[in-house]
Amino acid sequence: MAATSHRILVTGSRDWTDTGAVREALDDIHVRTPHSRLLVVVHGAGPTGADAIASAWVREQQRPWLEVHPMPLGELIATLEAADPDLVLPDGFTHPHSYRDYYHERAFKPAGNVTVGDMLADARSALGTTYEGWKGGDYVMSEHTDCWLSGEGRATGDSISSLLLRLI
């Protein structure tokens, strides 16, 4: 018999620092969730605050599974537009391509010492563009297309939102 899931949504400020409160709440839910159910922790993939605390807690557990939600292309473009285009980031991205795991989603190749302006140009170039999936099919990228950080032909599972929130 397949296990059913119990999904827990963690929301909170990126500035949240009360690690104990998040961990205590997740521990309580974990203890009360029957072993016949898969515990799924859902969060926004932020590198700090409640998201980061939940992500660390999940890595320490044997049973729960983590579900992250990457930044959509439109939000990525808006975030980059609000930043200094001349800012050089030691860890950025370039070259939009079809994400290996989810062909209908967008991935960008990791790149070092790249400007926000260059990343913005690459993100804008993906909007409305049709990409071929790894096993065929054409996929048009919209403002709602989720974005990942991954080399071409790879599926790392790294959310691009973590990178941007940490560096911009």
Secondary structure, 3 states (H helix, E strand, C coil): CCCEEEEEECCCCCCCCCHHHHHHHHHHHHHHCCCCEEEEEEECCCCCHHHHHHHHHHHHCCCCEEEECCCEHHHHHHHHHCCCCCCEECCEEEEEEECCCCCCCEEEEEECCEEHHHHHHHHHHHCCCEEECCCCCEEECCCCCEEEECCCCCCCCEEHHHHHHHHC
